[in-house]
Amino acid sequence: MQLIWTQDLSVGVDAIDDQHKELFERINLLRIALSEGQGSHAIAETSKFLADYVLEHFSNEENYMSRYEYPDYQFHKSEHTAFMRNLVDFKKNVDRLESEGGMTSFLAIDMQRQLYDWLVHHIGEVDKAFGSFLIAKQ
Ligand SMILES: [Fe+2]
């Protein structure tokens, strides 16, 4: 399932929307790596490429939140932390499977579903709420 950014996911702030688009691109690369059954080494590289960007993007949003004294900062940040923890777990599974001799399609499907569900919820609700706050402040 390819992740496609659509206008209804816009949070109203171009800089954040652009980062979400880049995030989707990187998730799609991971999806391709998983679905093509690329080796676990390639998958580990692709998930690192994604995780690096997720970290950069989350800290970017969090900087905005503290700069503008966003009242829901702690809650929003806790969602980011939970997502990073999921990515770390995923990476551990990839490493474990590498030592056992290969990826399973179950892991690939599970990962896609988790990323997809989380992003749709997070961007559609949590980031949008923050976007509206930011627009009102600026
Ligand atoms: Fe966020």
Boltz pocket constraint, residues with backbone or C-beta under 6 A from the ligand:
constraints:
  - pocket:
      binder: B
      contacts: [[A, 61], [A, 76], [A, 80], [A, 122], [A, 126], [A, 127]]
      max_distance: 6.0
